[in-house]
Amino acid sequence: MDVPQDPKVTCRQRREIVDAVRSGDSVRAENAIRDHFDHIRARLSTTVHKADTRPPHAQQ
């Protein structure tokens, strides 16, 4: 799974968190935070997976 790092997506996700918090909608805020961190986890997982597939001499 390849999850691109798109600054527009990150910005939109963070804006959703801020808007939800400002509106006092805790359920929406929780969902927005969860979505944002799920995206981060997916990106990190992809990065770690790619790093593990490098030849041993390139991992140093």
C-alpha positions, 0 to 999 in steps of 0.5 A: 500500500503506497500512501502519498504524503500530500500537504493538502491532505494533511492541511485539510485533516488538521483544519477538520480537527480545528473546526470540530474542536471550535464547534464543540463537536467532540465526536466529530473531533475524535473522528477527525483526529483518528482519521488524521493519525490513521493516515500518519500510521499508514505513511509510517508503515509504508516508509518502514516497509520500504526501508526494510526492503533495502539491501543490507549495505544500504540500511546503515 
